[in-house]
Amino acid sequence: MTTTKKTTKSAQAKTAEAAVVEAVETAAAASREAVDLAVKTSNDVTGKGFEKAVSATKEQVAAASKAGRETFKGYEDVIAYHKDNFDAVIEASNIWVNGVQNINRALGEMASKSVEKSAETTKKMLSCKTVEDVIALNNDSAKASYDAAVTETRTIHEMGVRLAESSAKPLAQRVNETVAQFSRQVAA
């Protein structure tokens, strides 16, 4: 009887072991199928996303190409466009050069006046009879020089601002014309 019990227990253990192995193999197969399905789904989704991106890019390139063709309806339009840009740059440069010359002229005149006033002050100092007269003259001269420097600095600053504004006008006008031209073409 002991042998039969051992054989039965051994057969039961083998059956239980076979059932566990079968359950593990079934679970592994199910896991493999789930992973395969996930990879396939991921590939499908990625492929569709890539296809959509390529399609959208093609559409954008086609729209830009169409807008470019419509904006520049020929070689002459392109040449005229660049000529207008070049003319605006030349006009702005001329305004700038003239403005800088005016500022330099004004600076030269200011420096000349300053030298003349210094020479005048020096002559007056040499004719002073007392130290108090020299000190008073020096104080007056320093105050006048300071006031002149403030006024001249303000004048140069205003000239610079006007120069920047006036030299930028042709370029700003050209930019506005270009934006309007492209906007009309894109809207159409």
Disulfide bonds with the S-S distance in Angstrom:
none
